[in-house]
Amino acid sequence: MAGVWTLYPRSVEGIEILDDGTIKLSALRAQATADGSLTYKVTMDPGNPNHILSITQKKIRLTVAVPLDHSIAAAYKLACDPTANIPTGPSGVADTQDIEPGVVRQRYTKAGETYKKYLRKDAYPTPATVLLPNGNPTPKAPDKLGGDGNEAQAIRDDTKYLRAQAYRRLGDVGRVQGKKSIYLKGVVTSWKPGDFIKDIGGARVNKVVEEVILHCGESGQKTELVLS
């Protein structure tokens, strides 16, 4: 009867998409019915049970989700970076005095499949031709587009998690590259390689101690902290 559809769950069709775009439904075809399979209908000759009169294709409707070439991104800038429309990252990851004026540093990190964003537009998970118990057509699913930056409006939107990672990563890559040394009066043993120095005596440092060198001689004693 026209307009009558039989619903089958996702796990029974054995869908396979070849490189040339051909769609194979091997599992669906293998399932036998009284008149053939779920993909074709066989009409037998009543006078000869071994004679096939015709083989006709059955109509198949697929409900699919189409992946689009769309990615989500997040960015933060150093406090001294003049790049517009990018929020400033955590304070203290770099100092304006340590960066040459006019230099804009950019670093891109690929998160791969870690973060996703799923949208839905004009979707009919159940065909409209499948009627509800009251006889009305099955309505389309509500759109879930995640507009205006509201992750709750999408099926899934990991943008906020990506922003959090970008915020943390800026603390790692935003430190000034290269080495510099600072000298402390006397022998200071409180600093060890691997320690992070945020500031000393009110002066912002934001570097990691790579090496501690003790200088002792006629000119006196001092401690050199090699920072990177």
C-alpha positions, 0 to 999 in steps of 0.5 A: 500500500502506498505510504506505508513504511516499515521502520528498521533500527540502525543496526540491521541495514549493514550500510557501507558507502564505497569510494565512488558513492555507492551505498550498499545495504548488505545486511538489509538485503540478506534478510529474507521475506516471503516475497524476496528480501527487504530490498527487492520483491520477487514475483513467482510464476504460479504455474511453475514454482521455479520460474521467476516472473519479475524482480522489482526493487523496493523503495528504501528511505534513509535518514542520514546525518551529513557531516559538514566541513566545519570546525570550532576554534578558540583563541586567547591573546597575551595582555600586550598583544594588540590583536582585536576581537580576541579575549585576553588570556590569564594575566602574568603569562607574559610581560610587556617589557619582555616582548618587542613592540609590534611583534605578534606571536601566534600558535595553533594547536590542533585538537583533532576529534577531541571537541565536536559540535553537532547541529540539526536543521530540518531533520526528520529522524522518522519520515513524515509519511509515517503517521502518528497514532492520531493519523497526523504526519510525524513532525520534523525534529526541532532545530538545534543550531547552537546560535548566539554562542549558547552551547545549550541550543545545540545537540552537542557543543564543546566550544566551552571546553575548547576555550578552557583548553586554549586558556590553559595552553596560553600559560604554557606557550605564552611564556617568553622564550630564551634565557635570562639570568637574575642575580641574588645577593649572597648564597640563596638555596631556596630556588631549585631547577624546575621552580617557577618564579612569578615575581621577585621583590615586586618585579614580574618574572614569570619564568622557570629556573633552569639552572642555579649557579653559586658565585663565590670569590673576592668580590663576594657571594651571589646566586645566579638563577638562569631562567627560561 
